Amino acid sequence: MEREAEAEAEPQAQAQAQAAGSFSLAACEAALERLLRGRRSAPAPGRAWFKESSARNLRRRDFIAPRGALGKLFPRGQVPENVMQGFSSDQCQGLHIQSCEQTDAGLLIQLDHTALFTDVLSNVAQYTRSSASALVEKKGVVLNCAVLQGCRGLESLTVGHLRAILLTDHLAELLRQRGYTVHMTPSVAQNTDIWNFLKLLSVKWLSSWHGPSSEGTVSDFKRILRESVYTELGKSEDLSSQGHKASPKDVLFKVHLKEFVKEKGLEGYDPNLDVALVQEGSLRQVAELQNATAQCQEAAEHCTVIHVVGCEEDFQQQKIDLLWQILNTGRDPLTQKYVVCGPVRVTGENPRISAIQYFQFRRSQMKEASVMKYGDLVQGDSWTGIISSMTSATIRFELLAAAHRSPLTLDLSEEASISTKGTRSGAFVMYNCARLATLFDNFHKSVQQELYPELPDTSELNFSALREEGEWLLLYNYIIPFPEVLSESAKSWSSSEGIRLTVNTEAICKFLVKLSMDFSSYYNRVHILGEPLDHLFNQMFARLWLMKALRDVFHTALGTLHILPPNQL
């Protein structure tokens, strides 16, 4: 993916957001930078403005240009009067600046909180619902979850494999939301043990392959390899003499990869790659990748293939990659990239636990925790669904909340129990999402009992009633920046150089955990559904609109992880 195209798309996206009436923190910060720097002939490097996030600092300011940054722009760090006046000029329309003050700490900006509460909560869908952004050119991605290639069965599926599968599933959803056409490989045969297990975890791409038959493609590949200068016929060589201790009997070709890499000047590949022993299965893998790419190219102007691999499969997948390039005669060069997942280390009674055993262990723990909390209520199909959903959420957060390259250690000992109160877990996120569902359920029951009127439209409310510091923190740190969080989660991969990609797939999990912590603190402190008295209704309804926006953020974010939001505690 070309960085130039992305750079062109970003100002266009900001302009579209502003035209639609939505407030963007990134656009606001960029506007503040322009106002502060003006047309200086030699602008200081770096950025001057920083968004505040802590509750303590947000009491006085929303943005700060620290004294050190001002010292690089102005003599003695003193902002000139004409620049200060710019922050209250017509140029600031739409930025909702309430005050600008220079102090010993730096230049402080406080936004008009009431105006932003009104504007954001009156246009909740613009901030909380995912929508595919318009790209400068239509782009496509083939996501190849390489750990599923040739998987022998469910018991051979490791926790490390599961990490790569869930990351692929999440990345696909993030890319679709950015407007990419996404094709997934490999296909998984329906109603197999693996298919049923991954369906239980709400993995979405598991339909069987419906493209053209690979038989003809594999035959063409064999012909190309027979004629290739990089190939020797496998059966005509004593492959064991080339350093291969036990060469499979069904090897068809020996392909010299090192010569190909050197001749083509390819960079980033493992220097230990020498030869590939090509079997029928290798050619079928390439055929499926090529068919998926052909479909992608029909729907998009540019197509990138991303291989999601565990660190154990990286070396083998590079062989398939290079083999495909050798076979790709007469076609445009392929863009192939790698997202490599770090290893997963398991501690506890069974360090070699399989993916299905891991799921069963976590589900058993989740059921035990639910029984301890809710007692005899935990029974029936409804609770079975809740426990499965909570288990899926717990597993996804455990495997996706760390950067994908980082090693993971899972404590699966009997003593390491899980709880909805553990603030770093998916169960904690689901618990707080369920609190919102219960809140609105209780509100609607009170409306039916005629204790409260129906929730009025935002145009009938005065949002100056939202004065509790936790309310502004929730709007400013989570609702307003949520569209940017969705965008940034997958954007960085498009500008990565070389064959290795770094994607911020951990961003959504981290965002949801922080949101849950701040929401929980607010919810435990503030009584939202108050006494049914007329003079209290405005504040209650304003808070309900804020909670409604938070609920939508939870649901959309969980949707990128294919986690079904709970509807009860």
N, C-alpha and C positions, 0 to 999 in steps of 0.2 A: 504494500500500500504506500503510495507516494505521500511524503510529508507535505509537499506543496499543495496537493488537493485538500488535505485536512486543514492546512493553514487558511486556505481560501474559504472553507466551509464554516470555520469558527466564527468570524465576524458576521457571516450571513445568518448563522444560528442565533447569535446575540441580537441581531437586528430583528429577526422574526419574533424572538421572545418579547422584545420591547414593543414591537408593533402590536402583539397580541395582548399587551397590557400587563405582562407578568414582570415581576421584579427579580433581577438576577444579581446575586452578590458579586459574581465575577465581573459582570458589566459595570456594577457600581464601583468596584475597586479600580477597574481600568479608567473610569471617568474621573475618579479622585486623583489618580496618578497624573492624568493629562492636566487637570486643573492646577495641581501643585507644581509640576515641572514647567508648564507653559511651553514656550518655544525656545528653550535654552539650547544654545549652539552645541554644547558638549554635555549632554545629560549624564548624571552620575549613574554608574552601573547598579544593578539590583533594583529592588522595589522599595518604595518608601512606606506604603500603607500595609497594615496588617489587620485582619479581622479578629476581634475579640471573641472568646467562646466561654470563658469561665463566668459563673454567676456573679462572683465578686466584681470583676471588671465591667461586666455588662450593666452594673448599677449606674456607672458614670459615662460610659462610652461604648460605641459599637465598632468604630475603627480608630486606629492610632497610627500616626507617623512618628516613630520614636525620635527622641532628641538626637541620637547618633545619626539617623538617616537625614534629618533636617540639616545637620552640620555639613553634610556633603553637598547640599544644594544651595545653602544660603550662608552668608557671613555670620559667624557666631550662632548659627542655627536659628536666627530670627526670621520668621516668615514675613515678607513685606506686606504692608497694609493692602495694596492693590490685589495681591494674591488671596489674602484673607477674604476680601470683598467678593472674589470670584465664587466662593462657596455659598453665597446667598444670591447669586445672579441667576438670570434666565437659563444659563447653561446647565443649571442643576435641576431643572424640571424633570421630574420622574425619579430623582434620587432620594426624595423624602428626607432631606437634611433638615433637622430641627435646630441644631446649634453646632458651631465650630469654635473651639477655644484652644489657645496655646498655653500650655502649662510647663512646669519643670520636666514632666515626663515626656512631653512632645505635643504634637497637634492632635486634638481629640475631636472626633465627629460623633454626635449622637443623632440617630435617626428619629423621625416622627413615628413613635410606636403605634399610636392610635390609628394613624393613616395607613400604616402597613398592615395592622390587624384587619382593618376594614377591607383594604384592597385584596389581600391574600385570601382571607376567608370568604370573600364574595366571589372569588374565582378559584375555588379549591381544586377543580379538575386540572387546571393548568399546572399545578404544582405536584399533584399526587397521583395522576394517572399516566402510565407509560404510553408513549406514542412514538412511532418510528419517525426519526428525524429525516429530513430531506438531504440526501447526499449530493455533492456536486456531480458525480457520475454514479451510475448504478453499479454497486460492487457486490461480489459474491465471495463466500467462504465455504470451502469444504473442510469440515472438522472430522479428522480421522482419529478415533479413539483406539490407538494401536494396541492397548492391553487386551482388547476383546478379539484380536486377530488370533485365530487358532486356539482359543480357550477350550480346554478339554472337557470342562464340566463345572458345575457349581462349586464343588469342593475344592477345585483348583483356583478359584477366584479369591485372591488375597485381599486384605484390608488396603494394601497399597494400590492394587488394581481398582478397588472401589473409589479411592480418592481421585484417581484419574478419570473414572467414569462420571462421577458427580461434578467434577470440575468442567468436563466437556459439556455436560448437560446445562450447567449454569452459564458458561461462556456463550453457548448457542443462543440462549434467551437474551442475554445482554446485547449480542450482536444484532439479533432481530430487532430489538428496540431502537437500535441506532440506524436502522434502515437497510441492513445487509440482507442479501439472500443467502440462506444457510442450508447446506446439504450435509447430511451426516452419514458416516460410515464407521465400522462395517454394519451390515444388517444382522439382526439376531432372529433366528427362526422362532416363530410364534409357538407358544405353549411348551417351550422347553423349560427346564429348571431355571436356567439363567434368565430367560425372558420373564418368567413369572416373578422371580426375585426382584429384578430391576423395576418391573412394573409396580411391585409393592412399595418401592422407594420413589415412585412417580417419575422415573426416567422416561423421557418422552419420545425418543427417536426409534423405538424398537421394532418398527414395521419391517417385514421382510423386503428384500430387494425386488423391485418390479421393473428394473431396466432391462435392456437387451441381454440375451444370453452371453456369457463370457467365453463360451467354447470357441467361437470364431476368433475372438480377440486373443485368446491364449495360443491358438494355432499360429496367428500372425506373429506373436511374440517369439515363438520358437523359431520361425523362419528368420526373423530379424537377428536373433542371437546366433544362429548358425552362420550368418553372413558377417557378423560384427568382428572388427579387428581386436576387440577386447575379450573375445570369448574363445574358450576351448571346450570341446565336447567332453562332458563329465565322464562318460563311461570309457573313453579312450585313454584316460590318464590314471596313473596310480596316485590318487589324491592324498593318500596317507603319507606319501613321501614328501608332500608339500607342507608338512607340519600339522595336518588334520588327523588327529588321533583315531577318530572313528567316523569316517564319512558315510552318510546314509547311502544305501544301495540305490535309491531312486533319484540320485542327483543327475540332472540332465545336462547342466553346463557348469563350467568354472569360468567366472567373469572377473577380469582384472580391474578392480575398482580404483586402485591407487594410480594406475596409468591414466585412467579417465579423469580423475580429480586433478592430476598434475597437468594434463593436456588442456583441460578447460579452465584452469586457473581458479578452481572453486575454493572458497575459504570457509572456515568454521567447522569443517568435518573432522571427526576423530582421526588423528594421525596414524593410529594403529589399523585403520581399515586397509585391507590388502586385497583379498579376493572374496567373492561370494559364491557359495555352492548353491546353485539355483535348482529348486525342486518345483514340482507342479503347483504346490500350494503358494509359493512365492509369486508365480505368474498370475495366479487367480487373485491374489491380493492386489497386484498392480492393475489387473483388469477391472476390479471393482472400483478402485480409486480413479481410474481413467474414465469409467462410465459416469461416476458421480461428478467428476470435473466437467465432462462434456455437458451434462445437464445444467450444471452451474453456469457454464459459459453461454448457454442458450438464453439464460435469464439475466445475465449481468455483463457489463462491459469489461470488467476486470475480475479475475478469480484468483484467490490465494488458497493454497492447501496448508492447513495447520495440523500437524501431527501432535496429539496429546499423548505423552508417553510417561511411564515411570522411569526413574533413572536406570532401572535394570533393563528396560526395553529400548533405551535410546540407541545403543550401538547397532542392534539388529534392525531398527527402523531406518537408520541411515543407510544400511545396505539396500533396503527396499527402495528408498528415495533415489539413490544413485542408479540402481537397476532401472527404475522407471525413466530416469533421464536418458539412459542409454537406449531404452526402447522407444523413446519419444521422438523418433526420427520424422522429419518433415513437418513437425508442428512447432508452434511458438514455444519458447522456453517456459517451463513451469516455475512458479514462485512457490517454494516449499519452505515452511517455517516449523519451529519446534517449541512447544510448551512442555517443559520437563518438570515432573513432580518429584519432590524429594522423597526419601524413604520414610516408611512408617514403622516405628519400633513399638512393639507391644510388650508391656510388663504385666505380670500377674501369673495366675496358675497355668495359663496356656499361651505362651508367647508365639506359638505357630497357629494361632486361631485363624480360621477362614473368614471370609466376608459374611457368609450366612450365619456362622456361629457368633460372630460379633454382633450382628443384628439381633439374633435371638437372646443374647446376653443382655444387651441394652433394653430390649422389650421387656424381658423378665424384671429388670431393675425398675423400669418405668411403671410397670403394673404394681410392683411391691410398694413403690413410693406413693402411687395413687390410692392404694388400699389403706395405707397408713394415714393418709390425709382425709379421705372421704368415706372410708369404711365400707359398709354394705351397699352403698350407692354404686360402687364400681362393678357393674355387671350388665350384660346385654350387648346388643350389636352397637349401640351408640358409644358405649365406653370402649368397646373393641376398636372402633374407628378412631376414637380420641387417642388411645394409647399407641396405636400404629402411627398416627400422625405425629405425636410427640416424639416417638422413637426416631422417625425419619428426620425430624427437625434436629434432634440431639446429634444424630450421626452426621448430618450435613454440616452443622456448625463445628463439630469436632474436626472434621476433615478439611473444611474450606476456610476456617477463620484465620489460618496462618498463610503467609505468602507461599505460593505453590512450590517454589524452589526449596523452601525450608524443610528440614527433617521434622517429623512429628513423633512424639512419644505418647502413647495411649496407656493409661493405667486401667487395666481391666481386672484388677483384683477384687475380690468380694468385699473388701473393706472400703473401696472407693465407690461409695454410693452416689447416685445422681439425685438432684432435688430441683424443684421449681424455684427454690430460693437461691440457687447457685448463680451469681450474677453474670458469669461468663458463658453460660450454657444456652443452647437452643431452647431447652425447656423453660428457662427464665423468660426468654423472648416470647414464647408461646403463651406463658402464664399471663404476661402483661397485655398481650393482644387479646386474650380471653377476658381480662378485666374490662376492657373497652366494650366487648360484646355484651357482657353482663350489665354494664352501666346503661347502655342504650336499651337493653331488654327491660330493665327496671324503669327507665324513663317512659317507654311506650306503655308499660302496664299502668303506670300512674296516670298517663293521659287517658287510657281507657276507663280508669276509675274517676276521671274528671278532677283529679287533684291538680294537674298541670294542663295548660292549653297546649296545642300542637306547637312544635318548634317553628318559630316564625322565620321569614326570609331575613337575610342579613341586612337588607335595606331598612328594616324596621328596628334595628338594634344600635345601641351606642357602645362601641368597643373600647371606649375609655374606661369602662368598668374592669377591663383586664389589667390590673395593676400589680398583681402578685409576680415577683421576679421570675418564678419558675415558668410562668406563662410566656413571657417574652423569650426566655431561653429556649423553650420548645419550638416556638415559631421560627426564631432566628437561626438556631443551630440545626434544625431538622426539617421543618416544612419548607422554608424558602430555599435552602440549598439542595433539596432532594433531587430535582431534575439534574443538577450538576453531578451529584453522586452517581446516579445511574449512568450518565454519560462518561464520567471519568473511569468507571469500573472497567470498561473495555477499550477506552480510547488509546491508552498508552501503547498497546501492541502494534498499532498502525505505524508508529514512528520508530520502531525498534530496528536497529541495523543488524546485519548478519542473519544467521539462521536461527538464533535463539531469541525467543520472545519473553518478555516479562509482562504479565497481565495482572491488573489489580483485582483479581476475582475475590480477594479476601475483604474488599471494601464494604460490600453489602452486609456481610456478617458482623463486621466491626461496627458499622453504622447502627445496625439493629440492636446490638448489645448496649452501646452508649445511649441510644434512644430509650431503651427499656430501663436503664438505670436512672436517667433523669426523669422519665415519666413516672416511675415507681416512687421516687422521692416526692414528686409533686402530688401524686394521687394519694399517698399516705398522709400528706399534710393538709390538703385542701378538700373540703366537703363540697362536691359539685352539685349534687341534687339536694337543694336546700328546702327550707320550709315553704309550703305552698302559699306564699304571700305576694301580693302584686308588686310591692316595691323591691322584691328580691329577684323577680323573674328576669329582668334585663341581664343581670350579671350571670345568672344560671344559664340562660340561653347563649350568651356570648361564650361561656366556657364550653357548652355542648358543641358549638360550632368548631371551637379549637380541638376538642376531642374527636369530632367527626373527621377533621383533616388528619389528625394523627392516626386514626383507624385506617384511613385510606392509604397513608404512607406505609403502615405495617403491611396491609394486604398487598400492595403493589410490590414492595420489596420482597416479601415472602414468595410472591408469584414468580420472581426471577429465579428462585431456588426450587420452584415447583413444590412448595409446602402449602398445604391447605390450611388457611387460618382457622383456629378453633372458634366455636360459637358459644362455648360455655366454659366455666372454670372447672 
